[in-house]
Structures are given as structure tokens and as C-alpha cells.
Amino acid sequence: MYLLLLQIDIATALLDLIDGSKLIYDALDGKLTKRSVDALIQDRYSMRCCPQFLGPMVETLHDIARILEIEMNSANDNPLIDVDAGRVYYDINNLLTSLQSLPDYS
């Protein structure tokens, strides 16, 4: 459902950007009327598929930002020393595997 909402948001933003453009064929009312012989019957495929293409890309950027935020706010020192409590914690969080896999997202 989240991806669908992103696609709707992107489609809305694109509609705002192209509002009033003479380069875009406005058929949102469902009427297929040509303005002239040289006019497009429908918009080019690249314009029509933008929300479906950009939606997953924006979702991936949100996922990457979430992972980066988690990693930036995590403790990845080994050992982790709590001076106030006088304790030493040994962990394996310094591998940063989640950050290493981020390029696979794109």
C-alpha cells in the first residue's frame, strides 16, 4: 500500500509540474479527441509510466535513509565502554553489513 501511495504522490507532483503545458496531451477527462493532425493521441510512454518507475525508486531512497539513520545512531565500537557503570560490552556490530548491502538497493 505504501508503494501505491508513493506512486499517487509522484503522479500528483507530476501533474502539478505539467499543468498548462502545451507539450502534454490532457486526457484526464477520458476523452480521446485530437487537437490537430500533428497532435499526439496520448502522451509518450515515458510520461505515462513515470509514477510506476519513480515510486519504487523513492521507496528505495526512503529505505536507505532509514537504514543509514539506524546505523548512524547505533553503537559500533568494540569494545563499548560504559565509564559511568564501569562495564565493558563486547559486540560484533562493527561489521556494518547493512551499510555494505546498501549499493545492492540501487
Disulfide bonds with the S-S distance in Angstrom:
none
